[in-house]
Amino acid sequence: MSRPDQAFYMLRGAASDAGRAYKQELLDLLDIQAGQIALDVGCGPGTDLPALAERVGDSGTVIGVDRDEAMLTRARERTDGLPGVEIRKGDAHDLPIEPGTVDRAKIDRVLMHVAEPSDALAQLHLATRPGARIGLVEPDWDTLIVDAEDLETSRAFTRYTTEEAVRNATIGRSLARLAEQARFRVETVRATAPVFRDFHEADHTLGLGRNMQKAINGGCVDRDRGHRWITSLSEGPFYASFTLVSVICSR
């Protein structure tokens, strides 16, 4: 089963009702002001860069950082013509940012993928100036629930997601602790539970079909049982959810 285009995947996820809601809340809590320097670490295809640019205004600067050249190309296309937007190639573990220059920063569903989340947060602390505000958002995939008559296979799918599919699958519950260890002051911690009632949307966002196939190939789920599980989900009323944790902190 092929892996979906990652830029399309991220853009579609951001455009969903759940995606729009938490992103709007994150930007509101960051309290971005005109003239500030705002940093988006792991900006991907530039999903949030136009909204950041609107908030910092013509006198501000938005810096999008990503290590994937294809993502950077999409981000440049998406922000073409926007004043004050800079797209830089770099890694979360080694940010291409002058120390102590950033007023507002966000890391949105990136720490679950990086090799060392603590090192990435240390880099963010170095890049931000005293008084800066930082927004962190990560899922806790251990809380993923998928309604099915075959509850054991649903649990097996969540275990596979947590143990094999995502590098730092429970990072959401650790965000506040990791932020404090990185010497940020935690101000707000919020948890929401995005709900999916449409199978196809959930399949796209949660990787139900492709990850179940990987679980089957890896011997984690019986082939026939896994295929029956996916078929039943696609045919009947559907429900799935997980916990998404947002942390707002200051430097």
N, C-alpha and C positions, 0 to 999 in steps of 0.2 A: 504494500500500500504506500503510495507516494506521500511525501511530506508537503504540506501546502506552502505556497509562496509566503515567506515570513512577513514581508511588508504588508501584503493583503491581509494576512491573519491579524496583524497588530492594528491596522486601520479599521477593519471590520469589528474587532473587539471593542475598540474605543468608541465606535459609532452605536453600539448597543445601548439599550436603556441603562443597564447597570454600569457600563463603561462611562457614559456621559455623566451619570449622577456622581460617582466617586471622584472623577476628574474635576468636575465643577467644584465640589466641596474642597478638594485638595488645593486648588488655586485660590479659593476664597480664604482658606485658613492660612495660606502663605502670605496673604496681605501684601501683594506685590505693588510697589509704588512706581510712578513715572520717574524715569532717570536712573533706575537701578540696573545692576548687572544680574541677570538671572541665568542659572546653569541647569541644563537638562542632561543628566548623566545616563547614557544608554538611550539616546533620543530616538533610535530606530529610524523609521521613514519620516520623521519630523511631525508626528501626530499632534503634539502639543505645542510646537514652536510658534505657530501663528497666534494662539491664545496668549502665550507668554509675551510675544512681541506687542500685541495690542495693549497689554497691561503696563509694560515698561515705557511704551510710547516712543516717539521719534528721538527723544533724548537718552533713551536707555539702550542696553545691549542684551541680546539673548545669545547664549553659547550652547550649541548642541554638540554633544560628544558621543561618538560611537566608534567601535573598532571594525565594523563590517562595511566594506567599501560599497556594496550594493545598497545598504541602508543609507549611507551618506549621500549617494547619488539621488535617491528618492527624496531625502530631506532637502537637498539643494533645490531640486525641482519644485518641491512643495513650498519653499520659502523664497523662491525667485521674485525679486522686486520688493521684498520686505526690508525696510531700512533697519540697520542695527542687528541683523541676524548673522551670526558666524557659525559655520559648520566645521568642526575639527575632528580629525581622526585621532583616536586615543583609547586607552583602556581604563576601566574604572580603578585598576590598581596603580595606575601611573597617569594621572590626569594632566593634560596639556594646558594647565591653568596657572597663571601667576599666583603665588601664595598670598592669601589674605585679601583677595580682590572681589569675591563674589558676595552679593547681598542676599540673594534668594537662590535656593537649589532644590532640585527634586530628583529622586531615584524611584522610578515606578516600575515594579515587577522586573527588576534587573538583578537584585541581590540573590534571588533564588537560583540564578544561573552562574554567578561568578565563583571563582575558585576559593577566594578568601573574603567573605563579607566584611570581616573586621578590618582588613587592610583597605578595602574600598572606602569604608567609613572614615578611616584615618586620613585617607587622601582628601576626602570631602572636608574634613575638619581643617586640613592645611589650606585648602583653596578658599574657604569662607573667611570673612572678616568678623571681628567681634560684633555681636548684635544681629548677625545674619539669622534668617529663619530657613529651616530645612524641612522638606516633606518627604517621608518615606512610605511607600505602599508595597505590601507583599501579601500574597495568599498563604494560607496554611492548608496544604493539600491533604494533610491527615484528617481534615474535617470534611472532605469531599463525600457527599452522600448521593447515591443514585437509587431512586425507588425502582424496585423490581420484585417480582414474586420470588426469584432466585436471589435471596438476600446474600447468601454466601459468595456468589460470584460478584455481586456488587462490592462486597467487602474485599474480595481478592483483587478487584480492579483498583480500589483505593490503595491497597497495600502495594501493588505494583507501581502506581503513580508515585507514592511516597518513597519507596525503597529503590526504584530503578529508573523511572522516567524523568524525575526532576532532581537536580543536584542537591539543592538546599530546600527540600520540600516543606519543612516546618518553620521556615525563616519568619513567617508572619508573627508567630507567638513570641519570637525572640527579638523583635525589632526594638522595643523599648529598652531592653537590657543591653543590647549591642550599641544602641545610640548613647546610653549613659557611659558605657565602657569606652566609647570613642570621645568622651568628654563633652558631649552635647547635653544641654538641659532639656529634658523631656517636658513638654507643656500639655500636649493633648494626645490621647490614645483612643482610637475609635475602631470598632469592629462592625462590619456589615456582612450580610449574607446574600450575595447575588443569587437570584432564583431563576432557573431556566425551566420553562414549560414547553418549549418547542425543541423537539429532538434534534432537528437539523442545526439549529443555532448552537445547541449544547455540543453536538458532535464536532462542529467547527472549533468552538472555543475550548472545550475540555479534551478534545482528542479521543473521544470514546472509541470510535472504530479503529483508528490507527494504533492507539495504545493497547487496545484489547488484542489486536493482531500481534503486536510485539510481545505481550504477555503470553499468548498462546505459543509463539515461536520460541520463547524462552523457557517453556515448560511450567509456567506459573499458573496457567489455567488450562483445563481440558479443552481441546479444540471444539468438539461438538457442543459442549456446554457454553463456551464463550460465544460461538456463533448463534446459538439459541438466545442467549442473553441480549445480544445486539439486535437481533430480529424482533424480539418481543418489545424492546424499547422503542423501536421505530414504528411499531404498529399500534401501540396503545397510548393512553394518556401518559404524559411524561412529567417527571419532576427530578431536578437535581439542584444542589446548592453546595457552597463552600464558604469558608470564612475569609474575608479580605480585611487586613489590618492596616490602618493608617496611623502614622506617628508624625506629629509636628514637634520639632525641637528647635532650640536656638543655640547659637554659638557663644 
